[in-house]
Amino acid sequence: MTKPRRANPGTTDPAHQLAKFLRAHAGQEDALISEYRRLCRDLPSPGLRYLARLILSDEERHQLILGDLAETVFASGDLKASGMPILDITRIGDPDVRQHTREVLRYFIEQEEQEHADLSALIVTLAACEQSDLWSVLIEFIAQDTKRHLQLLEFMCTRMI
């Protein structure tokens, strides 16, 4: 394996900046996940453990994404963006496949938009109930995920097809 080049601290090259970030945070992510696992085990109530597990699952997803990015960036000895498998945005050449893919993604966008609207209405309904604070937080949590889903789907439609 080619040894990665050291990132120049003053560079604005995105690959170098990403490499610098990944090097600095790799150990921190592992430690944080271990601490969250301990927190999930040690918290004194099921409700607290449940919420901590939600955070842990996000942290594990973050670690997966950062690990994939690290593997991609460090696979290229000169840190060029070419050949980064997870960042390949080569457009689909076949017009029929492109159209079908766009239709499928648009379907999912519609579904996520409807879910977000439904969740937003539910949040308003729950706001009127004193005992629903935790429920509102959880529904808002899902609504935020839905927004991220929409962002990814829109990116796929506009930049990858």
C-alpha positions as CSV (number, residue, x, y, z in Angstrom):
1,M,0.0,0.0,0.0
2,T,1.2,3.5,-0.8
3,K,2.0,5.6,2.2
4,P,-0.3,8.7,2.3
5,R,1.4,12.0,1.8
6,R,1.4,14.3,4.8
7,A,-1.2,17.0,4.5
8,N,0.1,20.5,4.3
9,P,-1.4,22.4,7.3
10,G,-1.9,25.5,5.2
11,T,-3.5,23.9,2.2
12,T,-7.1,24.4,1.2
13,D,-7.2,21.3,-0.9
14,P,-10.4,19.4,0.2
15,A,-8.7,15.9,0.1
16,H,-5.9,17.2,2.4
17,Q,-8.3,18.9,4.7
18,L,-10.3,15.7,5.0
19,A,-7.2,13.6,5.6
20,K,-6.1,16.0,8.3
21,F,-9.5,15.8,10.0
22,L,-9.7,12.0,9.7
23,R,-6.2,11.6,11.2
24,A,-7.0,13.9,14.1
25,H,-10.4,12.4,15.0
26,A,-10.0,8.6,14.4
27,G,-9.0,7.7,18.0
28,Q,-11.5,10.2,19.4
29,E,-14.4,8.6,17.6
30,D,-13.5,5.1,18.9
31,A,-13.1,6.4,22.5
32,L,-16.4,8.3,22.3
33,I,-18.3,5.2,21.1
34,S,-16.8,3.2,23.9
35,E,-17.9,5.8,26.4
36,Y,-21.5,5.9,25.0
37,R,-21.7,2.1,25.2
38,R,-20.7,2.3,28.9
39,L,-23.2,5.1,29.3
40,C,-26.0,3.0,27.8
41,R,-25.1,0.2,30.1
42,D,-24.8,2.3,33.3
43,L,-27.6,4.8,33.1
44,P,-30.1,4.3,36.0
45,S,-33.4,4.3,34.0
46,P,-34.7,2.6,30.8
47,G,-35.8,6.0,29.3
48,L,-32.3,7.4,29.7
49,R,-30.7,4.3,28.3
50,Y,-33.1,4.4,25.4
51,L,-32.1,7.9,24.4
52,A,-28.4,7.2,24.9
53,R,-28.8,4.2,22.6
54,L,-30.2,6.5,19.9
55,I,-27.1,8.8,20.2
56,L,-24.9,5.7,20.2
57,S,-26.4,4.5,16.9
58,D,-25.8,8.0,15.4
59,E,-22.2,7.9,16.6
60,E,-21.7,4.4,15.1
61,R,-23.1,5.7,11.8
62,H,-20.7,8.7,12.0
63,Q,-17.8,6.3,12.6
64,L,-18.8,4.2,9.6
65,I,-19.0,7.2,7.3
66,L,-15.7,8.6,8.6
67,G,-14.1,5.2,8.2
68,D,-15.3,4.9,4.6
69,L,-13.9,8.4,3.9
70,A,-10.6,7.5,5.5
71,E,-10.3,4.3,3.5
72,T,-11.1,6.2,0.3
73,V,-8.8,9.1,0.9
74,F,-5.8,7.1,2.2
75,A,-6.1,4.6,-0.6
76,S,-4.7,7.3,-2.9
77,G,-1.1,8.0,-2.0
78,D,-1.3,11.5,-3.5
79,L,-4.7,12.2,-2.1
80,K,-6.3,12.9,-5.5
81,A,-10.0,12.8,-5.6
82,S,-10.0,10.5,-8.6
83,G,-10.7,6.9,-7.7
84,M,-12.6,7.6,-4.5
85,P,-15.2,4.9,-4.7
86,I,-17.7,6.3,-2.2
87,L,-17.5,9.7,-3.9
88,D,-18.0,8.5,-7.4
89,I,-20.7,10.8,-9.0
90,T,-20.3,9.5,-12.5
91,R,-23.6,10.1,-14.2
92,I,-25.7,7.2,-15.6
93,G,-25.1,6.9,-19.3
94,D,-28.1,4.9,-20.4
95,P,-31.0,7.3,-20.8
96,D,-33.6,4.6,-20.0
97,V,-31.8,3.6,-16.8
98,R,-31.3,7.3,-15.9
99,Q,-35.0,8.0,-16.3
100,H,-36.1,4.9,-14.3
101,T,-33.6,5.8,-11.5
102,R,-34.9,9.4,-11.5
103,E,-38.5,8.1,-11.2
104,V,-37.7,5.8,-8.3
105,L,-35.8,8.5,-6.4
106,R,-38.7,11.0,-7.0
107,Y,-41.1,8.4,-5.5
108,F,-38.9,8.2,-2.4
109,I,-38.7,12.0,-2.2
110,E,-42.5,12.2,-2.3
111,Q,-42.7,9.6,0.5
112,E,-40.2,11.4,2.7
113,E,-41.9,14.8,2.1
114,Q,-45.2,13.3,3.1
115,E,-43.6,11.7,6.2
116,H,-42.0,15.0,7.1
117,A,-45.4,16.8,6.8
118,D,-47.1,14.1,8.9
119,L,-44.4,14.4,11.6
120,S,-44.6,18.1,11.6
121,A,-48.3,18.0,12.2
122,L,-47.8,15.4,15.0
123,I,-45.3,17.6,16.7
124,V,-47.9,20.4,16.8
125,T,-50.5,18.0,18.2
126,L,-48.1,16.8,20.9
127,A,-47.0,20.3,21.9
128,A,-50.5,20.8,23.4
129,C,-50.0,17.9,25.9
130,E,-47.9,18.5,29.0
131,Q,-46.9,14.9,29.3
132,S,-45.5,14.5,25.8
133,D,-42.2,16.3,26.0
134,L,-40.1,13.2,25.5
135,W,-42.5,12.1,22.7
136,S,-42.1,15.4,20.9
137,V,-38.3,15.2,21.2
138,L,-38.4,11.7,19.6
139,I,-40.7,12.7,16.8
140,E,-38.5,15.8,16.1
141,F,-35.5,13.5,16.0
142,I,-37.2,11.4,13.3
143,A,-38.2,14.6,11.4
144,Q,-34.6,15.7,11.4
145,D,-33.6,12.3,10.0
146,T,-36.3,12.7,7.3
147,K,-34.8,16.0,6.3
148,R,-31.4,14.4,5.9
149,H,-33.0,11.6,3.8
150,L,-34.6,14.3,1.6
151,Q,-31.2,16.1,1.3
152,L,-29.5,12.9,0.2
153,L,-32.3,11.9,-2.2
154,E,-32.2,15.4,-3.8
155,F,-28.4,15.2,-4.1
156,M,-28.8,11.8,-5.8
157,C,-31.3,13.2,-8.3
158,T,-29.5,16.4,-9.1
159,R,-25.9,15.4,-9.0
160,M,-25.6,11.7,-9.6
161,I,-28.1,10.8,-12.3
